[in-house]
Amino acid sequence: MNIILLDKIANLGSLGDQVAVKSGYARNFLFPQGKAVPATKENVELFEQRRADYEAKLADQLAAAQARAEKVNALESVTIASKAGDEGKLFGSIGTRDIADAVTAAGVEVK
């Protein structure tokens, strides 16, 4: 099945590429997530009309991600308090939620 990519997909292509993929991959993954459309004549014409909008949206997402990366890199360290035994071993664990909360408390919003 030939499709037009609306987003960059690893090992497949980037925005606007027309690629051939298996029908199941297109129907079950790419189409529901809005990452591709079938490469019909109408969709190709519609995509070419909206190409600038798609590229601007992708550029905005990239700029936001780079700005967030700069903020995260600007953090020197993040301290997470947790209970530990006499030997320094932690009781329990520190998970991704704990790290995200500590980074958010330091002033950088993460999801």
C-alpha positions as CSV (number, residue, x, y, z in Angstrom):
1,M,0.0,0.0,0.0
2,N,1.4,3.4,-1.0
3,I,1.1,6.1,1.7
4,I,2.1,9.8,2.2
5,L,3.9,10.4,5.5
6,L,2.6,13.3,7.6
7,D,5.4,12.9,10.3
8,K,8.9,11.6,10.5
9,I,8.9,7.9,11.0
10,A,12.1,6.0,12.0
11,N,13.4,3.6,9.3
12,L,10.6,4.7,6.9
13,G,10.9,8.4,5.9
14,S,10.1,12.0,6.7
15,L,7.3,14.4,6.1
16,G,5.9,14.2,2.5
17,D,7.6,11.0,1.5
18,Q,5.6,8.5,-0.5
19,V,6.5,5.0,0.6
20,A,5.1,1.5,0.3
21,V,4.2,-0.3,3.5
22,K,2.2,-3.4,4.4
23,S,-1.5,-2.7,4.6
24,G,-1.8,-3.9,8.2
25,Y,0.9,-1.5,9.4
26,A,-0.8,1.4,7.6
27,R,-4.4,0.6,8.8
28,N,-3.5,-0.4,12.4
29,F,-0.7,2.0,13.2
30,L,0.0,4.9,10.8
31,F,-3.6,5.9,9.9
32,P,-5.1,5.8,13.5
33,Q,-2.2,7.9,14.9
34,G,-2.5,10.5,12.0
35,K,1.0,9.8,10.8
36,A,0.1,9.0,7.2
37,V,-2.7,9.1,4.6
38,P,-3.3,6.8,1.6
39,A,-1.4,8.0,-1.5
40,T,-4.5,8.6,-3.7
41,K,-4.5,11.3,-6.3
42,E,-6.8,13.5,-4.2
43,N,-4.6,13.1,-1.1
44,V,-1.4,13.9,-3.0
45,E,-3.0,17.2,-4.3
46,L,-4.3,18.1,-0.9
47,F,-1.0,17.4,0.8
48,E,0.9,19.6,-1.7
49,Q,-1.6,22.4,-0.9
50,R,-1.0,22.0,2.9
51,R,2.7,21.1,2.8
52,A,3.7,24.5,4.2
53,D,1.3,24.1,7.1
54,Y,2.7,20.7,7.9
55,E,6.3,21.8,7.7
56,A,5.6,24.8,9.9
57,K,3.9,22.6,12.5
58,L,6.9,20.2,12.4
59,A,9.3,23.1,12.8
60,D,7.4,24.5,15.8
61,Q,7.5,21.1,17.5
62,L,11.2,20.8,16.8
63,A,11.8,24.3,18.3
64,A,9.8,23.5,21.4
65,A,11.7,20.3,21.9
66,Q,15.1,22.0,21.5
67,A,14.1,24.8,24.0
68,R,13.0,22.1,26.5
69,A,16.3,20.2,25.9
70,E,18.3,23.4,26.6
71,K,16.4,24.0,29.9
72,V,17.0,20.4,31.0
73,N,20.7,20.6,30.0
74,A,21.0,23.9,32.0
75,L,20.1,22.0,35.2
76,E,23.4,21.1,36.9
77,S,21.8,18.6,39.3
78,V,18.6,17.5,40.8
79,T,18.4,16.2,44.3
80,I,15.9,13.5,45.3
81,A,15.5,12.7,49.0
82,S,14.7,9.1,49.9
83,K,15.1,6.9,52.9
84,A,18.2,4.8,53.1
85,G,19.7,2.2,55.5
86,D,22.9,2.5,57.5
87,E,24.9,1.1,54.5
88,G,23.5,3.7,52.1
89,K,21.1,1.3,50.3
90,L,17.7,2.8,49.4
91,F,14.5,1.5,50.9
92,G,12.4,1.1,47.8
93,S,13.3,2.7,44.5
94,I,13.3,6.0,42.7
95,G,11.1,5.8,39.6
96,T,10.5,8.0,36.6
97,R,7.6,9.8,38.3
98,D,10.0,10.8,41.2
99,I,12.5,12.1,38.6
100,A,9.9,14.0,36.7
101,D,8.5,15.6,39.9
102,A,12.0,16.7,40.9
103,V,12.8,18.2,37.5
104,T,9.5,20.0,37.5
105,A,10.2,21.4,41.0
106,A,13.6,22.6,39.7
107,G,11.7,24.8,37.2
108,V,11.6,22.7,34.0
109,E,8.3,21.2,32.9
110,V,8.4,17.6,31.8
111,K,5.7,15.1,31.0
